[in-house]
Each structure stands twice: as structure tokens, then as C-alpha cells.
């Protein structure tokens, strides 16, 4: 896909992986519409990304179906539609056993990491079809195929996301819509209350995932890498 003049919609685009993807897309010539949960987060991202290209956005909690619908409608109204959907917004409540995690926390994890992706895909597909096709990339995790104790909610959400993505890929491939998911391991971001630091430089960096997104988008139209696993090449020896 030639990225110049393409339009991308990025959820969770104010920090971490989502921000890195938005920046990389802008530098490649795409126009980008970013979403984040709060207005200050969106405004900060827009200010920082403005030097790199045509960037717009709005606040959107992907757990809310109507907010997702309105965000995609706004994107179509001001930019003309979308060619690329990046579902990156996610939360992770780690360190709690099943009897410790609250029903509200479990529900929020599933609603953000799985329902939010469904809402975005559901409302984006008509725009993608109208523009003749496009690409949906869902940011998943290696935790979507490897279960861990004290991560049941996150595991459930990402296992579900992987199955959803594979089914969607088969549904829309004849519409010139590609669907892929990326499963990173440890990424050096604030996700899950982690703290980026020089000591964690061995971890995957957000810009590494952004580069994979660009590689997928530029892949020849006849070829679909539907799943990409990525992990630190040299983690500390335990």
C-alpha cells in the first residue's frame, strides 16, 4: 500500500505503541486521526504530532459503542473516510488472581481489549469498503496465546482478540481488506503500570512495533502476514 494520502485511524494514540504508530504513519505521508480516552491526552498528542503531518483526533473511550461510532463518523466527515484502522487501545490489570480481581476490573479489561476492537471494526468496515478496501491491524500480545497466573482477565481479552481477528480476516479478505494482528512480548512503555527506563532497554520499543506496522502496510497486495509474533531478542537471564 502506498501510504501517501492514505487516512489512518489509531485508537490509544496518545502514548506508547499507538503514539509511535501515529508518528511513523505521518512521517510516511499518511493523514492520521488519533483517539484517546481523555481530552488532555488527545490535545497533548495532537500538539506533539503536528510537526510530522496532517493529524486530527478526539477523545473516545473504546468501551463506549456510541463514542466509537461518533469518532469514526468524525474521521469520515473531516478526512473523507479511512483506509487503515489500527486498534491499539488496551488496558492490563496484572498481579491479581481470579478471586482478587473485581468484576468491574474484569469487565473493563474485556470491554476495552475486545469489545472496543469489535466496535471499531464494525463501524469502520463500511468506510473501508466504500474506499475500495484497506487494512485493519490489531495490536494483541503474546499473552493472547500463552496464559499466565495473575493475568486471567488480560489473557482472556487477548485470546478472544486473536480469535476475533482471525475470523474477521477470513470474512473480509475478498473485499480487498487485509487483517493482521501483532503479538508483542515485553514492550518498554507505561502499559500495565510499568515504567519505561534505560534499564529496560532490552525490551521491545514502541517504535519497533510501529516499524512492523509499516512493513505490513507496504507488503505486496497478494501477500498477507496475518499474524506477527515479536519478542525481545535478548532478555535478561533468570
C-alpha positions as CSV (number, residue, x, y, z in Angstrom):
1,X,0.0,0.0,0.0
2,X,1.3,3.4,-0.9
3,X,0.8,5.4,2.3
4,X,1.0,8.9,0.8
5,X,-2.5,10.5,1.1
6,X,-4.0,7.4,2.9
7,X,-6.1,8.0,6.0
8,X,-5.4,6.1,9.2
9,X,-7.5,5.9,12.4
10,X,-5.5,4.9,15.5
11,X,-7.0,4.1,18.9
12,X,-5.0,4.6,22.0
13,X,-2.9,7.0,20.0
14,X,-1.7,9.4,22.7
15,X,1.2,7.3,24.2
16,X,3.3,4.2,23.8
17,X,2.8,1.9,20.8
18,X,-0.2,3.9,19.5
19,X,1.7,7.2,19.5
20,X,4.7,5.6,17.8
21,X,2.5,4.2,15.1
22,X,0.7,7.5,14.5
23,X,4.1,9.3,14.3
24,X,5.5,6.7,11.9
25,X,2.4,6.9,9.7
26,X,2.6,10.7,9.5
27,X,6.2,10.6,8.5
28,X,5.3,8.1,5.8
29,X,2.8,10.6,4.3
30,X,-0.5,9.3,5.7
31,X,-3.1,11.5,7.4
32,X,-3.9,10.3,10.9
33,X,-6.9,10.6,13.2
34,X,-6.0,9.6,16.8
35,X,-8.2,8.7,19.7
36,X,-7.5,8.6,23.4
37,X,-9.8,8.4,26.5
38,X,-9.3,12.0,27.8
39,X,-9.3,15.4,26.1
40,X,-6.0,16.4,27.6
41,X,-4.3,13.2,26.3
42,X,-5.7,13.9,22.8
43,X,-4.7,17.6,22.8
44,X,-1.1,16.7,24.0
45,X,-0.8,14.0,21.3
46,X,-2.0,16.4,18.6
47,X,0.4,19.1,19.7
48,X,3.4,16.7,19.7
49,X,2.4,15.0,16.4
50,X,1.5,18.2,14.4
51,X,5.1,18.8,13.1
52,X,5.0,15.4,11.3
53,X,1.9,15.8,9.1
54,X,-1.8,16.1,8.9
55,X,-3.1,15.0,12.3
56,X,-6.6,15.3,13.9
57,X,-8.3,13.5,16.7
58,X,-10.9,13.4,19.5
59,X,-11.4,11.8,22.9
60,X,-13.0,8.4,22.7
61,X,-13.4,5.6,25.3
62,X,-13.5,2.5,23.2
63,X,-15.6,0.7,25.8
64,X,-18.5,3.0,24.7
65,X,-20.1,1.9,21.4
66,X,-21.6,5.3,20.7
67,X,-18.3,7.2,21.3
68,X,-16.5,4.8,18.8
69,X,-19.2,5.3,16.2
70,X,-19.0,9.1,16.6
71,X,-15.2,9.1,16.4
72,X,-15.2,7.2,13.1
73,X,-18.0,9.4,11.8
74,X,-16.0,12.5,12.7
75,X,-13.0,11.0,10.8
76,X,-15.1,10.4,7.8
77,X,-16.6,13.9,7.9
78,X,-13.3,15.8,8.3
79,X,-10.9,13.5,6.4
80,X,-13.2,11.6,3.9
81,X,-13.1,8.1,5.4
82,X,-10.4,5.7,6.4
83,X,-8.0,3.3,4.6
84,X,-6.2,2.0,7.7
85,X,-7.6,1.0,11.1
86,X,-5.1,0.5,14.0
87,X,-6.8,-1.0,17.1
88,X,-4.2,-0.3,19.8
89,X,-6.2,0.9,22.8
90,X,-5.9,-1.5,25.7
91,X,-5.6,-2.0,29.4
92,X,-3.9,-4.6,31.6
93,X,-4.7,-5.3,35.2
94,X,-1.8,-7.5,36.3
95,X,-0.9,-9.2,39.5
96,X,-4.3,-10.2,40.7
97,X,-5.7,-13.7,41.0
98,X,-9.2,-14.5,39.8
99,X,-10.6,-14.2,43.3
100,X,-8.8,-10.8,43.8
101,X,-9.7,-9.1,40.5
102,X,-13.0,-7.3,40.8
103,X,-15.9,-7.9,38.4
104,X,-15.6,-4.2,37.4
105,X,-11.9,-4.7,36.5
106,X,-12.5,-7.9,34.6
107,X,-15.4,-6.3,32.7
108,X,-13.3,-3.2,31.9
109,X,-10.5,-5.3,30.5
110,X,-12.8,-7.3,28.2
111,X,-14.7,-4.2,27.1
112,X,-11.6,-2.3,26.2
113,X,-9.4,-5.0,24.7
114,X,-12.1,-7.0,22.9
115,X,-15.4,-5.1,22.7
116,X,-13.6,-1.9,21.7
117,X,-11.9,-3.6,18.8
118,X,-15.2,-5.1,17.7
119,X,-16.9,-1.6,17.8
120,X,-14.1,0.0,15.8
121,X,-14.1,-2.8,13.2
122,X,-17.9,-2.8,13.0
123,X,-18.2,0.9,12.3
124,X,-15.0,1.1,10.1
125,X,-15.8,-1.7,7.7
126,X,-18.4,0.3,5.7
127,X,-15.9,3.1,5.2
128,X,-13.2,0.7,4.1
129,X,-15.5,-0.9,1.6
130,X,-16.6,2.4,0.3
131,X,-13.0,3.4,-0.4
132,X,-12.3,0.1,-2.2
133,X,-10.5,-1.8,0.7
134,X,-7.8,-1.2,3.2
135,X,-6.1,-2.7,6.2
136,X,-7.0,-3.4,9.8
137,X,-4.2,-4.1,12.2
138,X,-5.0,-5.2,15.8
139,X,-2.3,-4.9,18.5
140,X,-2.6,-8.1,20.6
141,X,0.0,-9.7,22.8
142,X,1.9,-12.9,23.3
143,X,-0.4,-13.2,26.3
144,X,-3.1,-14.0,23.8
145,X,-1.6,-17.4,23.3
146,X,0.4,-18.0,26.5
147,X,-1.6,-18.0,29.7
148,X,-0.1,-16.7,32.9
149,X,-1.2,-16.7,36.5
150,X,-2.4,-13.4,37.9
151,X,-3.3,-12.3,34.3
152,X,-6.6,-14.1,33.7
153,X,-8.5,-11.0,32.6
154,X,-5.8,-9.9,30.2
155,X,-5.3,-13.4,28.9
156,X,-9.0,-13.8,28.3
157,X,-9.2,-10.5,26.4
158,X,-6.2,-11.2,24.2
159,X,-7.1,-14.8,23.5
160,X,-10.5,-13.5,22.4
161,X,-9.0,-10.8,20.3
162,X,-6.8,-13.3,18.4
163,X,-9.8,-15.5,17.6
164,X,-11.9,-12.5,16.6
165,X,-9.1,-11.2,14.3
166,X,-8.6,-14.5,12.6
167,X,-12.4,-14.8,11.9
168,X,-12.6,-11.2,10.6
169,X,-9.6,-11.8,8.3
170,X,-11.4,-14.6,6.6
171,X,-14.7,-12.7,6.3
172,X,-13.3,-9.6,4.6
173,X,-10.3,-10.8,2.5
174,X,-12.4,-10.9,-0.7
175,X,-13.3,-7.2,-0.1
176,X,-9.7,-6.1,-0.6
177,X,-9.4,-5.6,3.2
178,X,-6.4,-7.1,4.9
179,X,-6.5,-8.0,8.6
180,X,-3.5,-8.7,10.7
181,X,-2.6,-8.9,14.4
182,X,0.7,-8.2,16.1
183,X,1.6,-10.1,19.3
184,X,4.4,-8.3,21.1
185,X,6.1,-9.6,24.2
186,X,7.6,-7.1,26.7
187,X,7.4,-3.5,25.4
188,X,9.1,-0.6,27.2
189,X,6.0,1.6,27.9
190,X,3.8,2.6,30.8
191,X,1.3,-0.1,30.0
192,X,0.2,-2.2,33.0
193,X,1.6,0.4,35.4
194,X,5.1,-0.3,34.1
195,X,7.8,2.4,33.9
196,X,10.0,2.9,30.8
197,X,13.6,3.1,31.8
198,X,17.1,2.8,30.4
199,X,17.4,-0.4,32.5
200,X,14.7,-1.9,30.3
201,X,16.3,-1.1,27.0
202,X,16.4,-4.8,26.3
203,X,12.6,-4.7,25.9
204,X,10.9,-4.1,22.6
205,X,10.5,-0.3,22.0
206,X,7.2,1.2,20.8
207,X,8.9,2.4,17.5
208,X,9.8,-1.3,16.8
209,X,6.2,-2.2,16.7
210,X,5.4,0.9,14.6
211,X,8.0,-0.3,12.1
212,X,6.3,-3.7,11.9
213,X,3.0,-1.9,11.1
214,X,4.6,0.0,8.3
215,X,6.2,-3.2,6.9
216,X,2.7,-4.9,6.9
217,X,1.1,-1.9,5.2
218,X,3.8,-1.9,2.5
219,X,3.6,-5.7,1.8
220,X,2.6,-6.7,-1.7
221,X,-1.2,-6.8,-2.1
222,X,-1.0,-10.5,-2.9
223,X,0.6,-11.4,0.4
224,X,-1.0,-11.3,3.9
225,X,1.1,-11.9,7.1
226,X,-2.0,-12.4,9.2
227,X,-0.1,-12.9,12.5
228,X,3.2,-11.5,13.7
229,X,4.9,-12.5,16.9
230,X,7.6,-10.3,18.2
231,X,9.7,-10.7,21.4
232,X,12.9,-9.2,22.9
233,X,15.8,-10.8,21.2
234,X,18.0,-11.0,24.3
235,X,16.0,-10.9,27.6
236,X,17.9,-11.0,30.9
237,X,18.9,-14.4,32.0
238,X,16.9,-15.5,35.1
